[in-house]
Amino acid sequence: MSDLLKKIENEALSLSIQDRAFLADRLLSSLGEDVLSDIDNAWIAEAERRYKEYKEKR
C-alpha cells in the first residue's frame, strides 16, 4: 500500500459515519456498472435471506 493510500485511508476513517457512507458510495460508483451489478445482486440476495429468516421466526 502506498503512503498516499495509507494517508487517505486514515483520513477517511476519521470522517463521520455519514461522510464515510457518502465516500463509499462515490468510490463504488466509480468502479463501473459491472461491479455495481455484482454488489447490488449480493445485497439483494442478503436482503432476501434476512427477510426469509425474519418471516420464519414470526
N, C-alpha and C positions, 0 to 999 in steps of 0.2 A: 504494500500500500504506500502510495507516495505521501510525502509530507503534506502537500496541499490537500489531498483527500482526507488525511487524518485531521487536519485543522478544520475542514468543512464539516466532517462528522462530529467533532467535538462541539462546534458552534451550533450545528443543527440539533444535537441532543440537549442543548441548553435552552432551546426555544420552548414556548408554552405548548401544551398538547394540541391546541387548535392550530398553531403555526406549523407544528410538525406534521399534522394531518394534511394541511394545505400543501406543504412542501412535498410530502409523499405522493399526493395525488398528481402534482405537477410533474414530478420525476417519472412516475409510472406512465403518465400520459405521453411523455416524450419518447417512450420506447416503441410506440407504434401500435397499430391495430392488432397484429398477430399476438403480441404479448398480452395486450389487454383482454383479448378474447379468451386466452387461457386462464388468466386471472379471474375474469368475470365468470367463466364456467366453473372454476373451482369454488368461488364464493356462492354461486347458485346451488351447487351440489351440497356445500356445507349448510346453507340455509335450509334446504330441503331435509337434510339429515336431522338438523336440530328441531325443525317443526314436527317431523315424524316422531322423534323422541319425546317431545313435549306432549303430543296428542296421545301417545301410548301411556304416559304417566297420569293422565286425567282420569 
